[in-house]
C-alpha cells in the first residue's frame, strides 16, 4: 500500500480542476479501473484515503475538524499540526 499511496500522491496531488474538468477525479477514476489489485472504497476519490497499517483509512478519520468563524482573519487562525 505504501508504494501505491506515494506514487498516486506524487502524480495526483498536483492535479486540479481547469475549465470545468476535474483532472484529480479523472486520474482517480482511471487509477481505480487500472489497479484492480488495490481495493479502494467506492466512496470518494483515491486522494481521500491514506495508509494505516495494512488498510486504507479516510483522511477525515485522522484530521480533526477545526471550528472557526469566517469573521476571523486567516492570519489569526491557528491550525494544529
mmCIF file of the C-alpha atoms, coordinates in Angstrom:
data_MODEL
# 
_entry.id   MODEL 
# 
loop_
_atom_site.group_PDB 
_atom_site.id 
_atom_site.type_symbol 
_atom_site.label_atom_id 
_atom_site.label_alt_id 
_atom_site.label_comp_id 
_atom_site.label_asym_id 
_atom_site.label_entity_id 
_atom_site.label_seq_id 
_atom_site.pdbx_PDB_ins_code 
_atom_site.Cartn_x 
_atom_site.Cartn_y 
_atom_site.Cartn_z 
_atom_site.occupancy 
_atom_site.B_iso_or_equiv 
_atom_site.pdbx_formal_charge 
_atom_site.auth_seq_id 
_atom_site.auth_comp_id 
_atom_site.auth_asym_id 
_atom_site.auth_atom_id 
_atom_site.pdbx_PDB_model_num 
ATOM 1  C CA . UNK A 1 1  ? 0.000   0.000  0.000   1.00 0.00 ? 1  UNK A CA 1 
ATOM 2  C CA . UNK A 1 2  ? 2.785   2.469  0.808   1.00 0.00 ? 2  UNK A CA 1 
ATOM 3  C CA . UNK A 1 3  ? 4.295   2.454  -2.671  1.00 0.00 ? 3  UNK A CA 1 
ATOM 4  C CA . UNK A 1 4  ? 0.896   2.922  -4.306  1.00 0.00 ? 4  UNK A CA 1 
ATOM 5  C CA . UNK A 1 5  ? -0.014  5.718  -1.889  1.00 0.00 ? 5  UNK A CA 1 
ATOM 6  C CA . UNK A 1 6  ? 3.264   7.556  -2.532  1.00 0.00 ? 6  UNK A CA 1 
ATOM 7  C CA . UNK A 1 7  ? 3.034   7.064  -6.292  1.00 0.00 ? 7  UNK A CA 1 
ATOM 8  C CA . UNK A 1 8  ? -0.562  8.275  -6.624  1.00 0.00 ? 8  UNK A CA 1 
ATOM 9  C CA . UNK A 1 9  ? 0.116   11.201 -4.277  1.00 0.00 ? 9  UNK A CA 1 
ATOM 10 C CA . UNK A 1 10 ? 3.169   12.306 -6.243  1.00 0.00 ? 10 UNK A CA 1 
ATOM 11 C CA . UNK A 1 11 ? 1.276   12.113 -9.544  1.00 0.00 ? 11 UNK A CA 1 
ATOM 12 C CA . UNK A 1 12 ? -2.151  13.252 -8.455  1.00 0.00 ? 12 UNK A CA 1 
ATOM 13 C CA . UNK A 1 13 ? -1.889  15.780 -5.626  1.00 0.00 ? 13 UNK A CA 1 
ATOM 14 C CA . UNK A 1 14 ? -0.729  18.442 -8.091  1.00 0.00 ? 14 UNK A CA 1 
ATOM 15 C CA . UNK A 1 15 ? -3.764  17.951 -10.331 1.00 0.00 ? 15 UNK A CA 1 
ATOM 16 C CA . UNK A 1 16 ? -6.685  20.366 -10.111 1.00 0.00 ? 16 UNK A CA 1 
ATOM 17 C CA . UNK A 1 17 ? -9.836  21.485 -11.868 1.00 0.00 ? 17 UNK A CA 1 
ATOM 18 C CA . UNK A 1 18 ? -9.374  23.567 -15.005 1.00 0.00 ? 18 UNK A CA 1 
ATOM 19 C CA . UNK A 1 19 ? -12.192 24.865 -17.214 1.00 0.00 ? 19 UNK A CA 1 
ATOM 20 C CA . UNK A 1 20 ? -14.696 22.582 -15.509 1.00 0.00 ? 20 UNK A CA 1 
ATOM 21 C CA . UNK A 1 21 ? -12.586 19.436 -15.898 1.00 0.00 ? 21 UNK A CA 1 
ATOM 22 C CA . UNK A 1 22 ? -11.577 17.822 -12.585 1.00 0.00 ? 22 UNK A CA 1 
ATOM 23 C CA . UNK A 1 23 ? -8.267  16.198 -13.502 1.00 0.00 ? 23 UNK A CA 1 
ATOM 24 C CA . UNK A 1 24 ? -7.758  14.797 -9.994  1.00 0.00 ? 24 UNK A CA 1 
ATOM 25 C CA . UNK A 1 25 ? -11.104 12.963 -10.183 1.00 0.00 ? 25 UNK A CA 1 
ATOM 26 C CA . UNK A 1 26 ? -10.317 11.764 -13.710 1.00 0.00 ? 26 UNK A CA 1 
ATOM 27 C CA . UNK A 1 27 ? -6.965  10.391 -12.530 1.00 0.00 ? 27 UNK A CA 1 
ATOM 28 C CA . UNK A 1 28 ? -8.653  8.729  -9.539  1.00 0.00 ? 28 UNK A CA 1 
ATOM 29 C CA . UNK A 1 29 ? -11.274 7.030  -11.736 1.00 0.00 ? 29 UNK A CA 1 
ATOM 30 C CA . UNK A 1 30 ? -8.616  5.880  -14.196 1.00 0.00 ? 30 UNK A CA 1 
ATOM 31 C CA . UNK A 1 31 ? -6.411  4.548  -11.402 1.00 0.00 ? 31 UNK A CA 1 
ATOM 32 C CA . UNK A 1 32 ? -9.265  2.618  -9.748  1.00 0.00 ? 32 UNK A CA 1 
ATOM 33 C CA . UNK A 1 33 ? -10.076 0.990  -13.113 1.00 0.00 ? 33 UNK A CA 1 
ATOM 34 C CA . UNK A 1 34 ? -6.449  0.089  -13.872 1.00 0.00 ? 34 UNK A CA 1 
ATOM 35 C CA . UNK A 1 35 ? -5.289  -1.097 -10.426 1.00 0.00 ? 35 UNK A CA 1 
ATOM 36 C CA . UNK A 1 36 ? -7.690  -3.904 -9.576  1.00 0.00 ? 36 UNK A CA 1 
ATOM 37 C CA . UNK A 1 37 ? -5.273  -5.394 -7.016  1.00 0.00 ? 37 UNK A CA 1 
ATOM 38 C CA . UNK A 1 38 ? -5.843  -2.478 -4.624  1.00 0.00 ? 38 UNK A CA 1 
ATOM 39 C CA . UNK A 1 39 ? -9.341  -2.445 -3.141  1.00 0.00 ? 39 UNK A CA 1 
ATOM 40 C CA . UNK A 1 40 ? -10.251 1.222  -2.863  1.00 0.00 ? 40 UNK A CA 1 
ATOM 41 C CA . UNK A 1 41 ? -13.547 2.099  -1.207  1.00 0.00 ? 41 UNK A CA 1 
ATOM 42 C CA . UNK A 1 42 ? -16.174 3.113  -3.764  1.00 0.00 ? 42 UNK A CA 1 
ATOM 43 C CA . UNK A 1 43 ? -16.877 6.372  -1.926  1.00 0.00 ? 43 UNK A CA 1 
ATOM 44 C CA . UNK A 1 44 ? -14.812 9.387  -2.969  1.00 0.00 ? 44 UNK A CA 1 
ATOM 45 C CA . UNK A 1 45 ? -11.501 9.560  -4.792  1.00 0.00 ? 45 UNK A CA 1 
ATOM 46 C CA . UNK A 1 46 ? -8.238  7.778  -4.060  1.00 0.00 ? 46 UNK A CA 1 
ATOM 47 C CA . UNK A 1 47 ? -6.930  11.045 -2.603  1.00 0.00 ? 47 UNK A CA 1 
ATOM 48 C CA . UNK A 1 48 ? -9.375  10.877 0.305   1.00 0.00 ? 48 UNK A CA 1 
ATOM 49 C CA . UNK A 1 49 ? -7.540  7.881  1.813   1.00 0.00 ? 49 UNK A CA 1 
ATOM 50 C CA . UNK A 1 50 ? -4.202  7.208  3.475   1.00 0.00 ? 50 UNK A CA 1 
ATOM 51 C CA . UNK A 1 51 ? -2.421  4.043  4.582   1.00 0.00 ? 51 UNK A CA 1 
ATOM 52 C CA . UNK A 1 52 ? -2.889  2.977  8.193   1.00 0.00 ? 52 UNK A CA 1 
ATOM 53 C CA . UNK A 1 53 ? -1.093  -0.256 8.974   1.00 0.00 ? 53 UNK A CA 1 
ATOM 54 C CA . UNK A 1 54 ? -2.348  -2.607 6.230   1.00 0.00 ? 54 UNK A CA 1 
ATOM 55 C CA . UNK A 1 55 ? -5.516  -0.835 5.125   1.00 0.00 ? 55 UNK A CA 1 
ATOM 56 C CA . UNK A 1 56 ? -6.807  2.405  3.684   1.00 0.00 ? 56 UNK A CA 1 
ATOM 57 C CA . UNK A 1 57 ? -8.415  4.916  6.056   1.00 0.00 ? 57 UNK A CA 1 
ATOM 58 C CA . UNK A 1 58 ? -10.243 8.150  5.293   1.00 0.00 ? 58 UNK A CA 1 
ATOM 59 C CA . UNK A 1 59 ? -8.341  11.361 5.982   1.00 0.00 ? 59 UNK A CA 1 
ATOM 60 C CA . UNK A 1 60 ? -11.417 12.672 7.793   1.00 0.00 ? 60 UNK A CA 1 
ATOM 61 C CA . UNK A 1 61 ? -10.854 9.999  10.463  1.00 0.00 ? 61 UNK A CA 1 
ATOM 62 C CA . UNK A 1 62 ? -7.358  11.332 11.197  1.00 0.00 ? 62 UNK A CA 1 
ATOM 63 C CA . UNK A 1 63 ? -7.865  15.072 10.839  1.00 0.00 ? 63 UNK A CA 1 
ATOM 64 C CA . UNK A 1 64 ? -9.807  16.925 13.485  1.00 0.00 ? 64 UNK A CA 1 
ATOM 65 C CA . UNK A 1 65 ? -12.419 19.424 12.381  1.00 0.00 ? 65 UNK A CA 1 
ATOM 66 C CA . UNK A 1 66 ? -11.459 22.999 13.152  1.00 0.00 ? 66 UNK A CA 1 
ATOM 67 C CA . UNK A 1 67 ? -14.152 25.344 14.376  1.00 0.00 ? 67 UNK A CA 1 
ATOM 68 C CA . UNK A 1 68 ? -13.579 28.956 13.390  1.00 0.00 ? 68 UNK A CA 1 
ATOM 69 C CA . UNK A 1 69 ? -15.583 31.990 12.476  1.00 0.00 ? 69 UNK A CA 1 
ATOM 70 C CA . UNK A 1 70 ? -15.435 33.323 8.933   1.00 0.00 ? 70 UNK A CA 1 
ATOM 71 C CA . UNK A 1 71 ? -15.219 36.766 10.534  1.00 0.00 ? 71 UNK A CA 1 
ATOM 72 C CA . UNK A 1 72 ? -11.784 35.900 11.972  1.00 0.00 ? 72 UNK A CA 1 
ATOM 73 C CA . UNK A 1 73 ? -8.872  36.999 9.739   1.00 0.00 ? 73 UNK A CA 1 
ATOM 74 C CA . UNK A 1 74 ? -6.938  33.986 8.442   1.00 0.00 ? 74 UNK A CA 1 
ATOM 75 C CA . UNK A 1 75 ? -3.759  35.397 9.984   1.00 0.00 ? 75 UNK A CA 1 
ATOM 76 C CA . UNK A 1 76 ? -5.330  34.917 13.419  1.00 0.00 ? 76 UNK A CA 1 
ATOM 77 C CA . UNK A 1 77 ? -6.399  31.296 12.852  1.00 0.00 ? 77 UNK A CA 1 
ATOM 78 C CA . UNK A 1 78 ? -4.159  28.633 14.381  1.00 0.00 ? 78 UNK A CA 1 
ATOM 79 C CA . UNK A 1 79 ? -4.287  25.211 12.771  1.00 0.00 ? 79 UNK A CA 1 
ATOM 80 C CA . UNK A 1 80 ? -2.983  22.366 14.941  1.00 0.00 ? 80 UNK A CA 1 
ATOM 81 C CA . UNK A 1 81 ? -0.445  20.184 13.143  1.00 0.00 ? 81 UNK A CA 1 
# 
